[in-house]
Amino acid sequence: MSKNDNLTPDRQEALIARAAMRELSRHASKEAPLNILVAGAGDAEPIAIPPGAVEHLIDILAGMASEHGGTNTDEGAELSVAQAADVLYTEPHFVIKILERNEIPYRMVGNHPRMRVHDVMNYRDVNKIKRRAVLDQLVAEAQEQDMGY
């Protein structure tokens, strides 16, 4: 943590937390543990982290990424529109459209929407499954039509 040992990260820690949150959320799965290999550990074995623990770790990193310790509720860390855009690998204006369509639950803090990390991750996972199904269907149709796929 910061030099003063409080729970508010400094700017550098917030940047590191944001990058780590983005990478962890990209690789996180609800079905399987996330295997992490520690750099510089020589011939160490990967560390298996259970899916639930990965989600909690993403909550913590999301809070640190805000530079103010994040917004935490009883149900976990909340993300700003920009942070949710990072997790979803999209632009903030697209996240606003998702919220307008009520595809992710949110609450307003002043004029700013806040989403629970859990809800953003669920949205990401459901869309990943839907995209995979559409791609599988396109491949099947292309194979039926002997298009070389």
N, C-alpha and C positions, 0 to 999 in steps of 0.2 A: 504494500500500500504506500501511500504518500509518506513523505518524510516525517510528518507530524502524527503518524499512526492513527488518524481518524478514518472514518469509513468513506470519505469523499476522495475519489481518485484524482490525481493531477491530470493535466492534458495528455501527457504521453501515455499514462495508464489507460485513459479513456480511449485513445486511438488503438492501443493494443487490444483492449477488451472488445472494441467494435469489430476489428479484423477477426479476432478469435470467435466471436459470436457468429459472424457471417460464415466462417468456414465450418464451425460445428453444426450450424443449422443446415448447411448444404449437405452434410454427410450423415446427419442424424436419421435414425430409423426407429419406428415404434416396435418393430418385430425382432430386431437383432441388436446385440451390443455393438458399441462403437469401439474398434480396436485402435489404440493410440500408441505410436512408437515415439519414445522420448529421444530427441536429437542429442547426440553426444553420449548416448548410453552404451556405446559399443555393441556387443552382441546380445543386448537385453531383449527379452520377449515383449511383444505388444501387450499393453494394458487394456483389458476388456472393461468397458464402462457400460453398465446396464442402461437401457433406453430411458427409464425414468430419471436416472441420475444425470444423463446428458441434458434432458429438458430442464432440470434444476440448474445445471451449470450454465445453460443458455440464459436462464432467468437472471442469474447473478451477473453474467457478462453484460446483459442488456442494461441492468442497473448501473454498472460501472461505465458503460459507454456514454451515458448522458453527462458525465463529468460532475453531476450533482448527487451521485449515489443512486440515481434512478427513482422511479415511482414504484413503490411496492405496496401491494394490497395483501389481504389475507390469502388471496388465491395466486400470488406470485407477482413477478415483475410485469410492468406494463411498458409497451413500446409506443414511441411517437410514430407519426406517419413516416418520417425519414428512416427510423430504425426498422419498421416493418418492411419498408421498401428494400432495405439491405437484406433482410432475411429472405424475402421473396424474389430477390434479384430482379427488381423492376424499378420504375420511377415513382416518386411520391404521388404524382397526379393520378397514376393508375390505382394506387392504394385508396385514394379518395373516392374514386369511382366504385371500387369494391365495397367501401363503407356505405356509399350512397345506395347501393343495391342490397344492403344489409347482408352481405355474404360473410362478414366477420363481425361479431358483436363488439361494441365499443361504448365508451362513455366519454363525455365531454369534461375536460378540465379547463374551465374558462372557455376559450374559443378553440381549444385544441383537442382533437380526438385522441384517445388512448385505448390501445388494444392489449389484452393479456397475451403474453408470449404463447401460452398454450393454445389460444384460439388461432393465432397466426400460423403456428406450426400445423394445427389440424387442417386449416385451409390449404396450406402448402401440400400436405400429404394427400388430401382428397383430390386436389387438382392434378397431382402427379399421377395418381391412379387413373383419373379420367383421360389425361393425355396419352398414357400408355395404352389404354383400351382403344382410343381412336386410331393411334398409330398401328396397333395390331390389326384393326379392322381394315385400314388402308393397305397394309401389306398383304392380308388375305385376299382382298379384292384384286390387287395387282397380280398376285400369283394365279388367281382364277382366270385372269385375262391374259396370262402368259406374257407379262410385261418384263420378265427377266429379274424379278426380285425374289 
